[in-house]
Amino acid sequence: MTAAEPLLSLTKLEVAYGGIQAVKGIDLHVDQGELVCLIGANGAGKTTTLKGICGLLPVKAGKIRYAGADVTGKPAFQLVRRGLAMVPEGRGVFGGLTIEENLAMGAYVRNDAAGIRSDIERVYGLFPRLKERRRQTAGTLSGGEQQMLAMGRAMLSRPKLLLLDEPSMGLAPLMVQKVFETIVTISGEGVTILLIEQNAKLALEVSRRGYVMESGEITIAGPSASLMHDPKVRAAYLGESV
């Protein structure tokens, strides 16, 4: 990977889902250390894009480059070992395991016991509520607590690139604020983030650049501050009349 090369780049990426071509030849890149958002309505193809990147859905055409290598079609478990982690929509925690056991699952690719323990404590520092409930099973947690746990579990893999799929979905406003404060903290520590979020205003406020996706295509892209003032974005995604 050269200094000028993005950490992640998608070139003419096409992904089909359930017989439908949900992603129709998009170009997108995320530079090292950036926080980039991908916004759009339900069904626009955002989640399918992330699943294609992660190897959870087959790529129909196009190329995915990550950390200087072509990873198109690579399975998810290989990508995790390369430092690419995803927090899925709906959290996806292991309901029958405790908080601490869920966090340990995030470190399954590692064998440095002392480092794992240190990182678990770091997650507890970010989310004190998880430490208070560390022996509680994940299935009994609130939605917000499960989102915290899913993010913490992903951090245990020590990701270079973190993909976040709708982290605010179904959460109370105070919990949304806490989750986004943590996203900004993680980004500030050097983790590169690609964020999918239906709350376009929040996503644009915390990100450096943004992409707007409609019907499987990227229709607008640019600095987040510019997108916040784009009449089309304001009308369609920020609930403002222009």
C-alpha positions as a Markdown table, in Angstrom:
| # | Residue | x | y | z |
|---|---|---|---|---|
| 1 | Met | 0.0 | 0.0 | 0.0 |
| 2 | Thr | 1.5 | 3.3 | -1.1 |
| 3 | Ala | 1.2 | 6.5 | 0.9 |
| 4 | Ala | -1.2 | 8.0 | -1.6 |
| 5 | Glu | -3.4 | 4.9 | -1.9 |
| 6 | Pro | -6.8 | 4.9 | -0.1 |
| 7 | Leu | -7.1 | 2.3 | 2.7 |
| 8 | Leu | -10.4 | 1.2 | 0.9 |
| 9 | Ser | -11.4 | 1.7 | -2.7 |
| 10 | Leu | -14.4 | 0.3 | -4.6 |
| 11 | Thr | -14.2 | 0.5 | -8.4 |
| 12 | Lys | -17.4 | -0.1 | -10.5 |
| 13 | Leu | -18.6 | -2.4 | -7.7 |
| 14 | Glu | -21.8 | -4.5 | -8.4 |
| 15 | Val | -23.5 | -6.6 | -5.8 |
| 16 | Ala | -26.6 | -8.7 | -6.2 |
| 17 | Tyr | -28.9 | -9.7 | -3.4 |
| 18 | Gly | -31.8 | -12.1 | -3.6 |
| 19 | Gly | -31.7 | -11.9 | -7.4 |
| 20 | Ile | -31.8 | -8.1 | -7.4 |
| 21 | Gln | -28.8 | -6.0 | -8.4 |
| 22 | Ala | -28.7 | -3.8 | -5.4 |
| 23 | Val | -25.4 | -2.1 | -6.1 |
| 24 | Lys | -24.9 | -0.9 | -9.6 |
| 25 | Gly | -21.3 | -0.1 | -10.4 |
| 26 | Ile | -20.3 | 2.3 | -7.6 |
| 27 | Asp | -16.9 | 4.0 | -7.0 |
| 28 | Leu | -16.1 | 5.0 | -3.4 |
| 29 | His | -12.9 | 5.4 | -1.4 |
| 30 | Val | -11.9 | 5.9 | 2.2 |
| 31 | Asp | -8.4 | 7.3 | 3.0 |
| 32 | Gln | -6.4 | 6.2 | 6.0 |
| 33 | Gly | -7.7 | 7.8 | 9.2 |
| 34 | Glu | -10.9 | 9.2 | 7.5 |
| 35 | Leu | -14.4 | 9.0 | 8.8 |
| 36 | Val | -16.6 | 8.7 | 5.7 |
| 37 | Cys | -20.4 | 8.3 | 5.7 |
| 38 | Leu | -22.7 | 6.7 | 3.2 |
| 39 | Ile | -26.3 | 8.0 | 3.4 |
| 40 | Gly | -29.5 | 7.2 | 1.6 |
| 41 | Ala | -33.0 | 5.9 | 1.9 |
| 42 | Asn | -34.0 | 2.4 | 2.9 |
| 43 | Gly | -33.4 | 0.0 | 0.1 |
| 44 | Ala | -30.8 | 2.3 | -1.6 |
| 45 | Gly | -28.1 | -0.5 | -1.4 |
| 46 | Lys | -26.1 | 0.8 | 1.5 |
| 47 | Thr | -26.1 | -2.4 | 3.6 |
| 48 | Thr | -25.5 | -4.5 | 0.5 |
| 49 | Thr | -22.4 | -2.4 | -0.2 |
| 50 | Leu | -21.0 | -3.2 | 3.2 |
| 51 | Lys | -21.8 | -6.9 | 2.9 |
| 52 | Gly | -20.0 | -7.0 | -0.5 |
| 53 | Ile | -17.0 | -5.3 | 1.0 |
| 54 | Cys | -16.9 | -7.8 | 3.9 |
| 55 | Gly | -17.3 | -10.9 | 1.8 |
| 56 | Leu | -20.8 | -11.6 | 3.2 |
| 57 | Leu | -22.4 | -11.3 | -0.3 |
| 58 | Pro | -20.7 | -12.2 | -3.6 |
| 59 | Val | -19.4 | -9.4 | -5.8 |
| 60 | Lys | -21.0 | -9.6 | -9.3 |
| 61 | Ala | -18.5 | -7.2 | -10.9 |
| 62 | Gly | -15.9 | -4.6 | -10.1 |
| 63 | Lys | -13.0 | -4.5 | -7.7 |
| 64 | Ile | -12.4 | -4.0 | -3.9 |
| 65 | Arg | -9.0 | -2.9 | -2.8 |
| 66 | Tyr | -8.1 | -2.8 | 0.9 |
| 67 | Ala | -4.7 | -2.0 | 2.5 |
| 68 | Gly | -3.0 | -2.2 | -0.8 |
| 69 | Ala | -4.4 | -5.6 | -1.9 |
| 70 | Asp | -7.2 | -6.8 | -4.1 |
| 71 | Val | -9.7 | -8.4 | -1.7 |
| 72 | Thr | -12.6 | -8.8 | -4.1 |
| 73 | Gly | -14.5 | -12.0 | -3.0 |
| 74 | Lys | -12.3 | -12.7 | 0.0 |
| 75 | Pro | -14.3 | -14.4 | 2.8 |
| 76 | Ala | -15.1 | -12.4 | 5.9 |
| 77 | Phe | -12.9 | -14.3 | 8.3 |
| 78 | Gln | -9.8 | -13.5 | 6.2 |
| 79 | Leu | -10.7 | -9.8 | 6.1 |
| 80 | Val | -11.0 | -9.7 | 9.9 |
| 81 | Arg | -7.5 | -11.1 | 10.2 |
| 82 | Arg | -6.4 | -8.2 | 7.9 |
| 83 | Gly | -8.0 | -5.6 | 10.2 |
| 84 | Leu | -11.4 | -5.1 | 8.6 |
| 85 | Ala | -14.3 | -5.3 | 11.0 |
| 86 | Met | -18.0 | -4.7 | 10.7 |
| 87 | Val | -20.7 | -3.8 | 13.2 |
| 88 | Pro | -23.9 | -5.1 | 11.5 |
| 89 | Glu | -27.3 | -3.6 | 11.4 |
| 90 | Gly | -29.3 | -5.0 | 14.3 |
| 91 | Arg | -26.1 | -5.5 | 16.4 |
| 92 | Gly | -25.8 | -9.3 | 16.0 |
| 93 | Val | -24.6 | -10.0 | 19.6 |
| 94 | Phe | -24.5 | -13.5 | 21.0 |
| 95 | Gly | -27.6 | -13.4 | 23.2 |
| 96 | Gly | -26.7 | -16.4 | 25.3 |
| 97 | Leu | -23.2 | -15.3 | 26.1 |
| 98 | Thr | -22.2 | -12.7 | 28.7 |
| 99 | Ile | -20.9 | -9.2 | 27.8 |
| 100 | Glu | -17.4 | -10.3 | 28.6 |
| 101 | Glu | -17.7 | -13.5 | 26.5 |
| 102 | Asn | -19.1 | -11.5 | 23.6 |
| 103 | Leu | -16.1 | -9.2 | 23.8 |
| 104 | Ala | -13.7 | -12.1 | 23.9 |
| 105 | Met | -15.3 | -13.4 | 20.7 |
| 106 | Gly | -14.2 | -10.2 | 19.0 |
| 107 | Ala | -10.6 | -11.2 | 19.8 |
| 108 | Tyr | -10.8 | -14.7 | 18.4 |
| 109 | Val | -8.1 | -13.9 | 15.7 |
| 110 | Arg | -5.7 | -12.9 | 18.5 |
| 111 | Asn | -3.6 | -14.8 | 20.9 |
| 112 | Asp | -2.1 | -12.0 | 23.1 |
| 113 | Ala | -3.9 | -12.6 | 26.4 |
| 114 | Ala | -2.5 | -9.5 | 28.1 |
| 115 | Gly | -3.4 | -7.3 | 25.1 |
| 116 | Ile | -6.9 | -8.7 | 24.9 |
| 117 | Arg | -7.5 | -8.0 | 28.6 |
| 118 | Ser | -6.1 | -4.5 | 28.2 |
| 119 | Asp | -8.5 | -3.9 | 25.2 |
| 120 | Ile | -11.5 | -5.2 | 27.1 |
| 121 | Glu | -10.7 | -2.7 | 29.9 |
| 122 | Arg | -10.4 | 0.0 | 27.2 |
| 123 | Val | -13.9 | -0.9 | 25.9 |
| 124 | Tyr | -15.2 | -0.7 | 29.5 |
| 125 | Gly | -13.7 | 2.8 | 29.7 |
| 126 | Leu | -15.6 | 3.8 | 26.6 |
| 127 | Phe | -18.8 | 2.1 | 27.9 |
| 128 | Pro | -18.9 | 2.0 | 31.7 |
| 129 | Arg | -22.4 | 0.5 | 31.5 |
| 130 | Leu | -21.0 | -2.7 | 30.0 |
| 131 | Lys | -18.5 | -3.0 | 32.8 |
| 132 | Glu | -21.3 | -2.8 | 35.4 |
| 133 | Arg | -23.1 | -5.6 | 33.6 |
| 134 | Arg | -20.2 | -7.6 | 32.3 |
| 135 | Arg | -21.6 | -10.9 | 33.6 |
| 136 | Gln | -25.0 | -10.3 | 32.3 |
| 137 | Thr | -26.1 | -12.2 | 29.1 |
| 138 | Ala | -26.3 | -10.0 | 26.0 |
| 139 | Gly | -29.8 | -11.1 | 25.2 |
| 140 | Thr | -31.1 | -9.3 | 28.3 |
| 141 | Leu | -29.5 | -5.9 | 27.4 |
| 142 | Ser | -31.3 | -2.9 | 26.0 |
| 143 | Gly | -30.9 | -2.0 | 22.3 |
| 144 | Gly | -28.4 | 0.7 | 23.2 |
| 145 | Glu | -26.4 | -1.5 | 25.4 |
| 146 | Gln | -26.3 | -4.1 | 22.7 |
| 147 | Gln | -25.0 | -1.5 | 20.2 |
| 148 | Met | -22.3 | -0.6 | 22.7 |
| 149 | Leu | -21.4 | -4.3 | 23.0 |
| 150 | Ala | -21.3 | -4.8 | 19.2 |
| 151 | Met | -19.0 | -1.8 | 18.8 |
| 152 | Gly | -16.8 | -3.0 | 21.6 |
| 153 | Arg | -16.6 | -6.5 | 20.2 |
| 154 | Ala | -15.5 | -5.1 | 16.8 |
| 155 | Met | -12.8 | -3.1 | 18.6 |
| 156 | Leu | -11.4 | -6.2 | 20.1 |
| 157 | Ser | -10.1 | -7.3 | 16.7 |
| 158 | Arg | -8.0 | -4.1 | 16.6 |
| 159 | Pro | -9.5 | -3.0 | 13.3 |
| 160 | Lys | -7.7 | -0.7 | 10.8 |
| 161 | Leu | -11.1 | -0.2 | 9.1 |
| 162 | Leu | -14.4 | -0.3 | 11.0 |
| 163 | Leu | -17.6 | -0.5 | 9.0 |
| 164 | Leu | -20.7 | 0.7 | 11.0 |
| 165 | Asp | -24.2 | -0.2 | 9.7 |
| 166 | Glu | -26.9 | 2.0 | 11.1 |
| 167 | Pro | -25.6 | 2.3 | 14.7 |
| 168 | Ser | -28.4 | 4.6 | 15.8 |
| 169 | Met | -31.2 | 2.4 | 14.6 |
| 170 | Gly | -33.9 | 2.0 | 17.2 |
| 171 | Leu | -32.1 | 3.8 | 20.0 |
| 172 | Ala | -33.3 | 6.5 | 22.3 |
| 173 | Pro | -31.9 | 10.0 | 21.7 |
| 174 | Leu | -29.5 | 10.0 | 24.7 |
| 175 | Met | -28.1 | 6.6 | 23.6 |
| 176 | Val | -27.7 | 7.8 | 20.1 |
| 177 | Gln | -25.6 | 10.7 | 21.4 |
| 178 | Lys | -23.4 | 8.4 | 23.4 |
| 179 | Val | -22.9 | 6.0 | 20.5 |
| 180 | Phe | -21.9 | 8.9 | 18.2 |
| 181 | Glu | -19.6 | 10.4 | 20.8 |
| 182 | Thr | -17.9 | 7.0 | 20.9 |
| 183 | Ile | -17.6 | 6.9 | 17.1 |
| 184 | Val | -15.9 | 10.3 | 17.1 |
| 185 | Thr | -13.5 | 9.1 | 19.9 |
| 186 | Ile | -12.6 | 5.9 | 18.0 |
| 187 | Ser | -12.0 | 7.9 | 14.9 |
| 188 | Gly | -9.8 | 10.3 | 16.8 |
| 189 | Glu | -7.7 | 7.4 | 17.9 |
| 190 | Gly | -6.8 | 6.7 | 14.3 |
| 191 | Val | -9.3 | 4.0 | 13.3 |
| 192 | Thr | -10.6 | 4.5 | 9.8 |
| 193 | Ile | -14.4 | 4.4 | 9.6 |
| 194 | Leu | -17.0 | 3.9 | 6.9 |
| 195 | Leu | -20.4 | 4.8 | 8.5 |
| 196 | Ile | -23.8 | 3.9 | 7.1 |
| 197 | Glu | -26.5 | 5.9 | 8.9 |
| 198 | Gln | -30.1 | 6.9 | 8.1 |
| 199 | Asn | -29.8 | 9.9 | 10.4 |
| 200 | Ala | -28.1 | 11.9 | 7.7 |
| 201 | Lys | -27.6 | 15.0 | 9.8 |
| 202 | Leu | -25.7 | 13.2 | 12.5 |
| 203 | Ala | -23.7 | 11.2 | 9.9 |
| 204 | Leu | -22.6 | 14.4 | 8.1 |
| 205 | Glu | -21.9 | 16.2 | 11.3 |
| 206 | Val | -19.3 | 13.7 | 12.4 |
| 207 | Ser | -17.8 | 12.7 | 9.1 |
| 208 | Arg | -15.2 | 14.3 | 6.8 |
| 209 | Arg | -16.7 | 13.3 | 3.5 |
| 210 | Gly | -20.0 | 11.7 | 2.4 |
| 211 | Tyr | -21.6 | 9.8 | -0.4 |
| 212 | Val | -25.3 | 9.8 | -1.2 |
| 213 | Met | -26.7 | 6.5 | -2.5 |
| 214 | Glu | -30.0 | 6.2 | -4.5 |
| 215 | Ser | -31.3 | 3.0 | -6.1 |
| 216 | Gly | -27.9 | 1.3 | -6.0 |
| 217 | Glu | -25.9 | 4.2 | -7.4 |
| 218 | Ile | -23.8 | 7.0 | -5.9 |
| 219 | Thr | -25.6 | 10.2 | -7.0 |
| 220 | Ile | -23.7 | 12.9 | -4.9 |
| 221 | Ala | -20.3 | 12.9 | -3.2 |
| 222 | Gly | -18.2 | 15.5 | -1.5 |
| 223 | Pro | -17.0 | 17.0 | 1.8 |
| 224 | Ser | -19.7 | 16.6 | 4.4 |
| 225 | Ala | -19.9 | 20.3 | 5.1 |
| 226 | Ser | -20.8 | 20.8 | 1.4 |
| 227 | Leu | -23.4 | 18.1 | 1.4 |
| 228 | Met | -25.0 | 19.6 | 4.5 |
| 229 | His | -25.8 | 22.7 | 2.3 |
| 230 | Asp | -26.7 | 20.9 | -0.9 |
| 231 | Pro | -30.3 | 21.6 | -1.7 |
| 232 | Lys | -31.0 | 18.1 | -2.8 |
| 233 | Val | -29.5 | 16.5 | 0.3 |
| 234 | Arg | -31.3 | 19.0 | 2.6 |
| 235 | Ala | -34.7 | 18.3 | 0.9 |
| 236 | Ala | -34.4 | 14.6 | 0.7 |
| 237 | Tyr | -32.4 | 13.6 | 3.8 |
| 238 | Leu | -32.4 | 16.5 | 6.3 |
| 239 | Gly | -36.1 | 17.2 | 6.3 |
| 240 | Glu | -35.7 | 20.8 | 5.2 |
| 241 | Ser | -37.6 | 22.7 | 2.5 |
| 242 | Val | -35.4 | 24.6 | 0.1 |
